[in-house]
């Protein structure tokens, strides 16, 4: 229990919620430079899930930060898995327990063209595409422009919530305002790697999570229009890797071209059969299991601002795939070519026919889709194109028997999750967010990205609401990931409102 907060009287709820937002604003105005400095230090710790040394450094730092804010915190471990950071803060008189989930791991930095090293956070006067230039980190008391950007891996996805959560806790404590709910903090270090250990963690420590009434998932960007949003669902995710084969050894393209099958051509032709000219997936049964939105969610979807034209202009796209606005398209399953490989290109290209070609296909799933069934549909389509499927590299007997061979490797994945927009637990969350966002707040039935929320909704049986903070143009998962300072300031006030709803 927070020993300081436990001594404070609870204010009337309406007054407390209003005062919490005011207190959060006053705190970040007085301590903005310190907040940014602390966040810079957290971003400087690399956080790729398979980097066990640095992942544990992140976990230890988060335990330290929770403890410094009066939360009883510890690491929970499993062999071979990144640790969970678990914390609990009990509030006298509270009749509700809110879970707060953040993942502290990030995507690998990759080999892209970062303007600054990904683990050396840098401050810029604006976004790069707006002509931003580097500037020094502010000194105490120096005015802070909300349009400044921090560039670093995980600046937005998903360490940004920590830059809102910890200052919000400090602001409440400084103003002697207690949260209105018991709080459970769950910070995961494996989300970007598929969250394979989260379910087993829940099984092993079910007693720690059974009493939670609602989970707030602090992740994701605000709406593309720049308006704040609350999101009530996510797509599931899975993948399939396909390799097709040519000769058993590389061949000179002059001596064997027009005669030996070229794996790059075979793969391209195979992939082309999976979509029509509008980008709709042509795999048999691909859309059959989709559970449609309920009327309340459909009404919320229809109220969202139309951003398609603005998005096309900003992304240099004359036209986009499918029929319907982006919000509706993101509530359908998707099949995406994540990458292709067959020999080399550019200055490294050689006059050879390579032995194989590989494509990794990403599956985004919606309510009703089972990951394994969707993978099976892709496999059945490949077979229907005349390919013999194998699970490992084909041996000589297989090559002699089948003219077209495809090795298919299934990736891990998980189902989509959705909480009804009119769930009883949602009303106070929406009201709290309105106190900060006003009438700009959008209620969104589903996010295009994926999170392992089915473990919360299906396994734990509890509703989830996603609370995005980061700017929509944050470059998450890519080089030059960034977060806008104004979004962090919004997040501090939003979290303060939610903790006192």
Buried (B, 14 or more C-beta within 10 A) or exposed (E): BBEEBEEBEBBEEEEBBBBBBBBBBEBBEBBBBBBBBBBBEBBEBBBBBEBBEBBBBBBBBBBEBBEEBBBBBBBBBEEEBBBBBBBBBBBEEBEBBBBBBBBBBBBBBEEEEBBBEBBEBBBBBBBBEEEBEEEEBBEEEEEBEEBBBBBBBBBBBBBBBBBBBBBBBBBBBBBBBBBBBBBBBBBBBBBBBBBBBBBEBBEEBEEBBEEBBBBBBBBBBBBBBBBBBBBBBBBBBBBBBBBBBBBEEBBEBEEBEEEBBBBBBBBBEBBEEBBEEEBBBEBEEBEEBBEEBBEBBBEBBEEBEEBBEEBBEEEEEEEBEBEEBBBBBBBBBBBEEEEBBBBEEEEEEEEBBBBBBBBBBBBBBBBBBBBEEBBBBBBEBBEEEEBBBBEEEBEEEBBEEBEBBBBBBBBEBBBBBBBBBBBEBBEBBBEBBBBBBEEBBBBBBBBBBBBBBBBBBEBBEBBBBBBBBBBBBBBBBEBBBBBBBBBBBBBBBBBBBBBBB
